[in-house]
């Protein structure tokens, strides 16, 4: 069985999305560690009007915010670097358009 990329000549969208999400998950973990190594979440209370959170909850919120930031950047990068291939991603749409033309 050949890998998908060898069969169709490119990496399909879901594979690119999952690769981007996995890499950004790892980078969000690194960013969270670096950020909270320098800044105590309890010191941020004075700057941010946020509900009362424990340290662990603040780490969790911080991680998901870093993941959102890195994931949006990575997915937008993939979107602009690899636009959809109409002939491969939407074969049903092209088939129905050709049937309507006949």
C-alpha positions in Angstrom: 0.0 0.0 0.0 1.5 3.3 -1.1 1.4 6.4 1.1 -1.3 8.9 0.2 1.2 11.5 -1.0 2.7 9.1 -3.6 -0.7 8.1 -4.8 -2.1 11.5 -5.5 1.1 13.7 -5.6 0.3 16.0 -2.7 -0.6 16.0 1.0 -4.4 16.2 1.5 -5.9 19.0 3.6 -6.8 16.9 6.7 -3.2 15.6 7.0 -1.8 19.1 6.7 -4.3 20.3 9.4 -3.4 17.5 11.8 0.3 18.1 11.3 -0.2 21.8 12.0 -2.3 21.2 15.1 0.2 18.7 16.5 3.2 21.0 16.0 1.4 24.0 17.4 0.4 21.9 20.4 4.0 21.2 21.1 5.0 24.9 20.6 2.2 26.0 22.9 3.6 23.7 25.6 7.0 25.3 25.2 5.6 28.8 25.1 3.6 28.1 28.3 6.7 26.8 30.1 8.8 29.8 29.1 6.1 32.4 29.8 5.2 31.0 33.2 8.8 30.4 34.2 9.2 34.2 34.0 5.8 35.3 35.2 3.8 34.1 38.1 0.1 33.8 37.2 -0.9 35.3 40.6 1.0 38.5 39.6 -1.2 38.9 36.6 -4.3 39.4 38.7 -3.3 43.1 39.1 -3.2 43.6 35.3 -6.1 41.5 34.2 -9.7 41.6 35.3 -10.4 37.9 35.3 -12.4 35.7 37.6 -10.6 34.1 40.5 -8.4 31.3 39.2 -6.0 28.9 40.8 -2.5 28.7 39.5 -3.3 25.4 37.7 -6.3 27.0 36.0 -4.2 30.0 35.0 -1.6 27.6 33.5 -4.4 25.8 31.6 -6.0 29.0 30.3 -2.5 30.3 29.3 -1.7 27.0 27.4 -5.0 27.1 25.4 -4.4 30.8 24.6 -0.9 30.0 23.3 -2.3 27.0 21.4 -4.9 29.2 19.8 -2.3 31.8 18.8 0.2 29.3 17.4 -2.6 27.2 15.7 -4.1 30.2 14.0 -0.7 31.2 12.7 0.2 27.7 11.5 -3.1 27.0 9.8 -3.1 30.4 8.1 0.4 29.7 6.8 -0.7 26.3 5.4 -3.8 27.9 3.9 -1.8 30.4 2.0 1.1 28.1 1.0 -1.0 25.2 -0.2 -4.2 26.3 -1.7 -6.8 23.7 -2.5 -6.4 21.7 -5.6 -9.8 21.8 -7.3 -9.1 18.7 -9.5 -8.3 16.5 -6.5 -10.2 17.9 -3.5 -13.6 18.3 -5.3 -14.0 15.5 -7.9 -17.7 15.2 -7.3 -18.3 18.9 -8.0 -16.4 18.8 -11.3 -18.3 15.6 -12.3 -21.6 17.2 -11.6 -20.7 20.4 -13.5 -19.7 18.3 -16.6 -23.0 16.4 -16.4 -25.0 19.6 -16.3 -23.1 21.0 -19.3 -24.1 17.9 -21.4 
